[in-house]
Amino acid sequence: MMVSFFDQFESPIFLGIPLIAIAIALPWVLYPTPSSRWINNRLITAQEWFITRSTNQLMTPLSAEGHKWALLLTSLMIFLITINMLGLLPYTFTPTTQLSLNMGFAVPLWLATVIIGMRNQPTVALGHLLPEGTPIPLIPVLIIIETISLFIRPLALGVRLTANLTAGHLLIQLIATAVFVLLPMMPTVAILTAAVLFLLTLLEVAVAMIQAYVFVLLLSLYLQENT
C-alpha cells in the first residue's frame, strides 16, 4: 500500500515517451494572448493586473541592475504556480514534485546571482563570508560555515519546493483513501473526513501558490545581495 502512494510521483511514460515534457510545456498554452485593443476582456485584464502586482512586489527591493531580471523571475513564478495548480487536478502529474526539475531551476539561477556578485562587486560578495567584527580565532571557522551555507542555498530552494508539494499530495491521497474505506462502515465519520479533505485541498491550493512565490522571492533576495 505504501508503494502505491508514491507511484503518483513517478514520471509517466507513454510509448517510450516521457510525458513530463508535455506537462512542462502545457501551461504556456493555457495563458490568453493579450490583444492590441484598448479595452481587453476580464481574463486578460486580471492576468495583466496579477503580473504587474507580482513584478512590482518582486522588483521593489532590487536596484536598477536587478530589474533586468524582472521578466525571468515573473515568468518563472507564473510557470511554477500554473504547474503546481494543475498538479492538484485528478489524474495529473506534478513535475515540481521531482527534485531534479526543481534543482534544475534553482542551481543555474543561484549560480548566476553569485557570478554577477563576483563580477560586479567582488569585495562585497566575498565580504558576506566574514561578518564585520569577527574575533580573529573564529575567522577560519566562520568562513567555512558561511561558505557551506552559501552552497546549501540552491539545495534548500529545490528541497523546500519538492517537500512541501510531495507532503501535500501524500496527505490528500491518504485522507481520500480513508474516506473511501470509511464510507461503507461509518458514513458519518466518512463525511467529516471528507470535510477535512476539502479544507486540506483549499490549503494545498494556497501552498501551491505560496511555494512558487517563496521560490522566486528567495532568488530575488539572493540577487539583491549581489547587485
N, C-alpha and C positions, 0 to 999 in steps of 0.2 A: 504493500500500500504506500509506504513512504517513497518508493522508487517512482510510482506513478505521479506523485505530487510534483516531482521535479522534472517530469517529462515535458511539462509545458515550457520549460526554459531551453529545450533543445532546438537548435536551428532547423526548421523544416526543410526537407529536400523533396522535390518532385521531379521524376525522370532524370535524376542526377544533377538537377539544377538547384542550387541553394536559394530558397525563397527569401532569405534575409535581404538580398539585393532589391527585390520588389518592395519589401516592407520599408526599406530606407528611401526608395525613390517615390513611393506612393504619396507621401504627404505634400510634395510640391505640386501635385496635380490638383489637390483639393482647394488650393487658395484661389480666390477670384482674381481675375486680372483687372487692374484699375483701368478705367476708361478715360478718354480725353474730354469728356463732357464736364461742364462746370458743376453740375449737380449729379452726384452719384447716388446709387441706391443705398439702403440701410446697411447691408452687409459690408460693402466696400468702405462706407463711412466708419463703421465700427472697427473694421480692420485697420484703417489708417489712424484712427484715434488710439487704438491699442499700441500700434507700432511707434507712434510719436511719443506717447507717455512712457513706454518702456525704454526707448532710446534716451529720452531726457533723464530718466531715473538712473540709467547706467552711466551716462556720459557726464553728469553733473560734477562728480568728484575728480574727473580726469582733467589734465591740462590739454592745451590745444594740440599737442603732439599725439595724445592718446585718442583724440576724436577721429583720427584716421581709422580706428578700429570699430567705429560705430556700425557700419554695415555688416561686418563679420560677426560681431557679438550679438547684434539684434537678430540676424538671420539664424545663428546657432540657437538662440533661446527659443525662437518660434519653432524651429525644427524639432528641438527636444520636447517642447510642450506638446506638439502635434503627435509625435511618436508615442509619448507617454500616455496621452489621452486615447489614442487609437488602440493601444495595448490593453485598455480596460474593457474593450468590447469582447463579447463571447467569440470563441474560436478564432482568436487572433494571436499574433506573435509580437512580443515587445522586444525590439532589438536592443534597447537600452538596459535590459537585464543581463546582457553579455558584457563581462568585464573587459574583454578585448576591444569591443567597439568604444566603450567609454574611455579606455586608456588611449585609444587611437585619436580621440578628440583632445584629451587632457594633456598628453605629453608634448605634442608639437606646439600647441598654443602656449603652454607654460614655458617651453624652451625658447619660444620666440620672444616672450617678455624678458627672459633672462638675457638673451643675446642683445636685445635692444638696450637694456640697462648697462651691460658691459661695453657696448659700443658708444653710447651717448654720454654716460656718466659713470665711468668705471670706479672712481673713488667712492662715490655714494653707494654704488651697488655692492662693492666689497666691504664698505663700512657697516652694512647691515649684519655682517657676520660677527662683528665685535661691538657690543654696546659701549657707549661712552662711559668712562669712569670705572671700567672693569679692573679689579686688582691684578697685578702682574702675574701672580701664581695661577690665576684662573684663566688667563688668556688662551693657552692651548686647548684647555677643556671646552671653553665656550665656543671657540672657533669650530671644533669638531661637532659640537652639539648643533650649532646654527647651520653648519653645512649639511648635516643629516636632515634637519628639519626642512631645509630648502629642497633637498631632493625627494623628500616624502610628499611634498605638496601635490604633484600630479597623481601619485598613488592615492592620496586622500580624496582627490576630486573624483577619480574613477570609482573607487570603492564606495564612497558615500552614495553616489547615484545608483550604483548597482544594488547595494544592500537595501536601501530604502524601497526600491521598486520590487525587488525579489521578496522581501518580507511582506509587503502589502499583498502581492499576488498569492503568496502562500496562505496568508490569513483568510483571504477571500475564498480560496478553494477549500480550506479546512472547514470554515463555517458553512459554506454552501453544501459540503458533504454531510455535515451534521444535520442540516435542515432536511435533506432527503432521507436520512436514516431515521430521524425522529418523527417525521410526518405520519407514518402509519401507526406508530406506537404511542406517541404523546403529541397530539396535534397542537395543544395549547403551547407547550414548550417550543415546538417547531415554529409556531407563528412568532413567538417572542424572539427566537433565534433569527428568523427571517428579518425582523425589525432591526436587530443588531447588524445583520448583514447589509441592510440598506444604508444604515448610518456609516458603517465601515466603507462602503462603496463611495459615499459622499466624501469621506475623509481621504480616500485614495485619489479622488479627483483633485482635491486640494494639494495632496502630496505630489502628484504628478506635475502640477504647475509650479509649486514652490521649489521642488528639487531642480527643475530646469532653470529657474530664476537664480537659485543659490549657486549652481554650477557656473553660470555666466558672471554672476556678481563677484565671485571669488577670483575669476580670471581678470575681471576689471580692476580688482584691488591689487592683484599681482602686477598688472600693467601700471597702476598708479605709482607703485613703489619704484618702478624702473623708468618712469618718464618725468 
